[in-house]
Amino acid sequence: MSVQTTPARAGVAERAAFTALVDEPEAPFSDAPVYTPQGTGVLLLLGLVSPRVPKESRPS
């Protein structure tokens, strides 16, 4: 004996609820500075390459 089933289809309300849970909203566009992990490496490199402060000579 074979039983045939039809797949259940979601209605408009169920589809809207699912979309609201799964869909990620877009971030608003802004000119705010953005965190960049590479920036710390550049600052560290500039700190290592920069010239040292001259020391004062001691009078003899």
C-alpha positions in Angstrom: 0.0 0.0 0.0 1.5 3.3 -1.1 0.7 6.6 0.6 1.2 9.8 -1.3 1.7 13.0 0.6 1.8 16.5 -0.8 4.4 18.9 0.5 3.1 21.6 2.9 3.4 25.1 1.5 4.0 28.1 3.7 1.5 30.9 3.6 2.3 34.6 3.3 2.4 35.1 7.1 4.8 32.1 7.6 7.0 33.2 4.8 7.2 36.8 6.1 8.1 35.5 9.6 10.8 33.2 8.2 12.3 36.0 6.1 12.3 38.3 9.1 14.3 35.8 11.1 16.7 34.7 8.5 17.3 37.8 6.4 20.0 40.2 7.6 19.2 43.9 7.3 21.6 46.0 5.3 23.9 48.3 7.3 23.3 52.0 6.8 25.9 53.8 4.7 28.1 56.1 6.8 31.4 57.9 6.6 32.4 56.8 10.0 35.9 55.3 10.3 35.9 51.5 10.1 38.1 49.2 12.1 40.8 47.6 10.0 43.1 45.0 11.5 45.9 45.9 9.1 46.1 49.4 10.7 47.8 48.2 13.8 50.5 46.6 11.8 51.2 49.8 9.9 51.3 51.8 13.1 53.7 49.4 14.7 55.9 49.4 11.6 56.0 53.2 11.5 57.0 53.2 15.2 59.9 50.8 14.6 61.1 52.7 11.5 60.9 56.2 12.9 64.2 57.9 13.9 65.2 57.8 17.5 65.2 61.0 19.6 68.8 62.3 20.0 70.2 62.0 23.5 71.8 64.9 25.2 75.5 64.8 25.5 76.9 64.9 29.0 79.5 67.6 29.8 82.9 66.1 30.8 
